Amino acid sequence: MKDTRIQKAIADSGYTSRRKAEELIAAGKVKVNGHPAEIGMKVDVRKDIITINGEEISSGIGEKLWYVALNKPRGFVTTTSDEMGRKTVMDLVTDIPARVYPIGRLDRNSEGLILLTNDGAFANMIMHPSGNIQKTYRVTVRETGIEEKLIKLSEGVKIDSGFVRPISVTVLEENEERTVLQFVIAEGKNREIRKMCEAVELTVIRLKRTSIGIVRLGMLQQGKWRELTKEELTGLHNLSKKGIPGEQTPKKNAAKKPQNGSKPAAKPAENKPAKPKMKFARRP
């Protein structure tokens, strides 16, 4: 029965998001049973053969669903394939007996926790901004005595994707040669932390993601993977359902017209995200 829209079928397979799927379809890279696909067309995921660039994607029906935590080393790109022939995270999970895909990205020079899955709905849940699943990073910068720059971060900075600021920044260590920070952010846009640091003239020399929601990197060795526990999966679903208090932007209250003889209503305060919590380590 053809009851699933083509872009949803692609997203549910874990291959990519619905928006990216629509871009692939529009570019003529998607076919159904050998015929060019159209955005919005319906398919039967149990019978129809869907290919992207000539490669068949799996519906995942009847397959074991995999939920994997990987410790990505520096030098690997977070993609299923690379046109430049660089090493990808897929080279580290060849022993998984299913086709899994990375959830989100971690740039080539960054390291740490990456989640992979063959469950498209789970991937979309983790990536969608409404889920507000926090991500924690350990960031080492070359500069010291950076209190004023961290205050600028707390007030928010403008990067190419717009106005951003972290949920929190904590100074973990500081010596004469470097400062180690802990960043907590919600969305994790492309190279967001590096761009925030660049905006306040901080030089990042190491960036490592240490947690996604309740999933922690812990003692997982570089280049190794493990399956998520039932408790971690339940925790991620719970976080996505309830979101994180204070992170969703409230709706603005409509200004009411004053009644005859009454004073004009006060202009409602502008809704701004709360400033991040800041902690500064004392220099030795």
C-alpha positions as CSV (number, residue, x, y, z in Angstrom):
1,M,0.0,0.0,0.0
2,K,1.5,3.4,-1.1
3,D,0.9,5.4,2.1
4,T,4.2,7.1,2.9
5,R,5.5,10.2,1.2
6,I,8.8,9.7,-0.5
7,Q,10.7,12.3,1.6
8,K,9.4,10.8,4.9
9,A,10.4,7.3,3.7
10,I,14.0,8.6,3.1
11,A,14.1,10.3,6.5
12,D,12.7,7.3,8.3
13,S,15.5,5.2,6.7
14,G,18.0,7.3,8.5
15,Y,19.7,8.4,5.3
16,T,19.1,12.1,5.8
17,S,16.5,14.7,7.0
18,R,13.2,15.4,5.2
19,R,14.5,18.8,4.0
20,K,17.7,17.3,2.6
21,A,15.6,14.4,1.1
22,E,13.5,17.0,-0.7
23,E,16.7,18.7,-2.1
24,L,17.9,15.3,-3.4
25,I,14.5,14.6,-5.0
26,A,14.5,18.1,-6.6
27,A,18.0,17.5,-7.9
28,G,16.8,14.3,-9.6
29,K,19.0,12.0,-7.5
30,V,16.2,9.9,-6.1
31,K,14.4,7.1,-8.0
32,V,11.5,4.8,-7.1
33,N,11.6,1.4,-9.0
34,G,13.9,3.0,-11.5
35,H,11.8,6.1,-12.2
36,P,12.6,9.6,-11.1
37,A,10.9,10.5,-7.8
38,E,8.7,13.6,-7.2
39,I,8.4,15.5,-3.9
40,G,5.2,14.3,-2.1
41,M,4.7,11.2,-4.1
42,K,3.6,8.2,-2.0
43,V,5.5,4.9,-1.8
44,D,5.1,1.4,-0.3
45,V,8.2,1.1,1.9
46,R,7.7,-2.7,2.0
47,K,7.8,-3.2,-1.8
48,D,9.1,-0.2,-3.6
49,I,12.8,0.1,-4.3
50,I,14.1,3.6,-3.5
51,T,17.6,4.6,-4.7
52,I,19.7,7.7,-4.1
53,N,22.5,8.2,-6.6
54,G,21.9,4.6,-7.7
55,E,22.3,3.2,-4.2
56,E,19.3,1.4,-2.6
57,I,18.2,2.6,0.8
58,S,16.7,0.3,3.4
59,S,13.3,0.9,4.9
60,G,14.5,-0.7,8.2
61,I,11.3,-2.7,8.5
62,G,12.0,-6.0,10.1
63,E,15.7,-5.1,10.8
64,K,17.2,-4.7,14.3
65,L,17.3,-1.0,15.2
66,W,20.8,0.1,16.3
67,Y,21.6,3.0,18.6
68,V,25.3,3.5,18.9
69,A,27.7,5.9,20.7
70,L,31.0,6.4,19.0
71,N,34.1,8.2,20.2
72,K,35.2,10.0,17.0
73,P,39.0,10.8,16.8
74,R,40.2,13.9,15.1
75,G,40.8,13.5,11.3
76,F,37.5,11.7,10.5
77,V,34.6,13.5,8.8
78,T,31.1,12.9,10.0
79,T,29.4,11.6,6.8
80,T,28.5,8.4,5.2
81,S,30.9,9.0,2.3
82,D,33.4,11.7,1.2
83,E,34.1,12.9,-2.3
84,M,37.7,13.8,-1.3
85,G,38.5,10.3,-0.1
86,R,39.0,11.3,3.5
87,K,38.4,8.9,6.4
88,T,34.8,8.9,7.7
89,V,33.1,7.8,10.8
90,M,31.7,4.9,8.8
91,D,35.2,3.4,8.7
92,L,35.0,2.9,12.5
93,V,31.7,1.0,12.5
94,T,32.2,-1.6,9.8
95,D,31.6,-4.4,12.3
96,I,28.0,-3.3,12.9
97,P,25.8,-5.7,10.9
98,A,23.5,-3.0,9.6
99,R,23.7,0.3,7.8
100,V,23.8,3.0,10.3
101,Y,24.1,6.8,9.8
102,P,25.6,9.5,12.0
103,I,23.1,11.8,13.8
104,G,24.3,15.4,13.2
105,R,27.9,16.4,12.7
106,L,31.2,16.9,14.4
107,D,33.7,18.6,12.2
108,R,36.9,16.9,11.1
109,N,39.2,18.6,13.6
110,S,36.8,18.0,16.5
111,E,36.6,14.7,18.5
112,G,34.3,13.0,21.0
113,L,30.8,11.7,21.2
114,I,28.8,10.9,18.0
115,L,25.5,9.0,17.9
116,L,24.7,6.7,15.0
117,T,21.5,4.8,14.2
118,N,19.4,3.1,11.5
119,D,16.2,4.5,13.1
120,G,15.2,7.6,11.1
121,A,12.6,8.7,13.6
122,F,15.1,8.6,16.5
123,A,17.6,10.6,14.4
124,N,15.1,13.3,13.7
125,M,14.1,13.5,17.3
126,I,17.7,14.1,18.4
127,M,18.4,16.6,15.6
128,H,15.2,18.6,15.8
129,P,15.7,21.9,17.7
130,S,12.4,21.5,19.5
131,G,13.8,18.6,21.4
132,N,16.3,20.9,23.2
133,I,18.7,18.0,23.9
134,Q,21.8,19.7,25.4
135,K,25.3,18.9,24.2
136,T,28.4,19.4,26.3
137,Y,31.9,20.2,25.0
138,R,35.3,20.5,26.5
139,V,37.0,23.3,24.7
140,T,40.7,24.3,25.0
141,V,41.6,27.8,23.9
142,R,45.1,29.4,23.7
143,E,44.2,32.6,25.5
144,T,44.2,33.2,29.3
145,G,42.7,35.9,31.4
146,I,39.6,35.8,29.3
147,E,36.9,36.9,31.7
148,E,35.8,39.8,29.5
149,K,35.6,37.7,26.4
150,L,33.4,35.2,28.3
151,I,31.1,38.0,29.4
152,K,30.7,38.9,25.7
153,L,29.8,35.3,25.0
154,S,27.2,35.4,27.7
155,E,25.6,38.4,26.1
156,G,25.5,36.7,22.8
157,V,27.5,37.1,19.6
158,K,26.6,37.3,15.9
159,I,27.9,34.6,13.5
160,D,26.9,33.7,10.0
161,S,23.8,31.7,11.1
162,G,22.5,34.6,13.3
163,F,22.6,35.6,17.0
164,V,23.7,32.8,19.3
165,R,24.9,32.2,22.8
166,P,25.7,29.1,24.9
167,I,23.4,27.8,27.6
168,S,26.4,27.9,29.9
169,V,30.2,28.3,29.9
170,T,32.4,27.1,32.7
171,V,36.1,27.6,33.2
172,L,37.5,24.2,34.1
173,E,41.3,24.9,34.1
174,E,43.6,27.9,33.5
175,N,47.3,28.2,33.4
176,E,49.9,30.4,31.7
177,E,49.5,28.7,28.3
178,R,45.8,27.8,27.9
179,T,42.3,27.9,29.3
180,V,40.0,24.9,29.3
181,L,36.3,25.6,29.1
182,Q,33.1,23.6,29.2
183,F,30.4,24.7,26.8
184,V,26.8,23.6,27.0
185,I,24.6,24.3,23.9
186,A,21.2,23.2,22.7
187,E,21.2,23.0,18.9
188,G,24.8,22.6,17.9
189,K,24.8,24.2,14.4
190,N,27.6,23.7,12.0
191,R,30.9,24.7,13.8
192,E,28.9,26.9,16.2
193,I,31.3,26.8,19.1
194,R,34.3,27.5,17.0
195,K,32.5,30.5,15.4
196,M,31.4,31.8,18.8
197,C,35.0,31.7,20.0
198,E,36.2,33.3,16.8
199,A,33.7,36.1,17.3
200,V,35.3,37.0,20.7
201,E,38.9,36.4,19.5
202,L,39.4,33.1,21.2
203,T,41.7,30.5,19.5
204,V,40.4,26.9,19.8
205,I,43.2,24.4,19.9
206,R,41.1,21.4,20.9
207,L,37.3,20.7,20.9
208,K,35.8,17.5,22.3
209,R,32.1,16.6,22.7
210,T,31.6,14.8,26.0
211,S,27.8,14.3,26.2
212,I,24.5,14.4,24.3
213,G,21.6,14.6,26.7
214,I,22.2,11.9,29.3
215,V,24.6,10.0,27.1
216,R,28.1,10.5,28.3
217,L,31.4,9.7,26.5
218,G,32.9,8.3,29.7
219,M,35.8,6.0,29.3
220,L,34.9,4.9,25.7
221,Q,38.2,4.7,23.8
222,Q,38.8,6.7,20.7
223,G,37.6,5.0,17.5
224,K,35.5,2.6,19.5
225,W,31.7,2.3,19.8
226,R,29.1,0.8,22.1
227,E,25.3,0.4,22.0
228,L,23.2,2.8,24.0
229,T,21.6,1.3,27.1
230,K,17.8,1.1,27.6
231,E,18.1,3.8,30.3
232,E,19.9,6.1,27.9
233,L,17.3,5.6,25.2
234,T,14.5,6.2,27.6
235,G,16.2,9.3,29.0
236,L,16.7,10.8,25.5
237,H,13.0,10.2,24.6
238,N,11.9,11.9,27.9
239,L,14.2,14.9,27.3
240,S,12.8,15.3,23.8
241,K,9.2,15.1,25.0
242,K,9.5,17.7,27.7
243,G,12.3,19.9,26.3
244,I,14.5,21.9,28.6
245,P,12.8,24.6,30.7
246,G,13.7,28.1,29.7
247,E,15.0,27.3,26.3
248,Q,11.9,27.5,24.3
249,T,11.1,31.1,23.3
250,P,7.8,32.2,24.8
251,K,5.2,33.8,22.7
252,K,5.0,37.6,22.9
253,N,1.9,39.0,24.6
254,A,-0.2,41.1,22.4
255,A,-0.4,44.7,23.6
256,K,-3.9,45.6,24.8
257,K,-5.6,48.8,23.8
258,P,-6.2,51.1,26.8
259,Q,-9.8,51.6,27.9
260,N,-11.4,55.0,27.9
261,G,-9.8,57.2,30.6
262,S,-7.2,54.6,31.6
263,K,-3.4,54.8,31.1
264,P,-1.9,53.1,28.1
265,A,-0.7,49.5,28.9
266,A,3.0,49.2,29.6
267,K,4.9,47.8,26.6
268,P,5.6,44.1,27.2
269,A,9.2,43.3,28.0
270,E,11.1,41.8,25.1
271,N,11.5,38.1,25.3
272,K,15.2,37.2,25.3
273,P,16.8,33.8,26.2
274,A,18.3,33.8,29.7
275,K,22.0,34.5,29.8
276,P,24.2,31.5,30.4
277,K,25.6,30.6,33.7
278,M,29.3,31.7,34.0
279,K,32.0,30.4,36.3
280,F,35.5,31.7,36.4
281,A,38.4,29.7,37.7
282,R,41.0,31.6,39.8
283,R,44.3,31.8,38.2
284,P,47.1,30.1,40.2
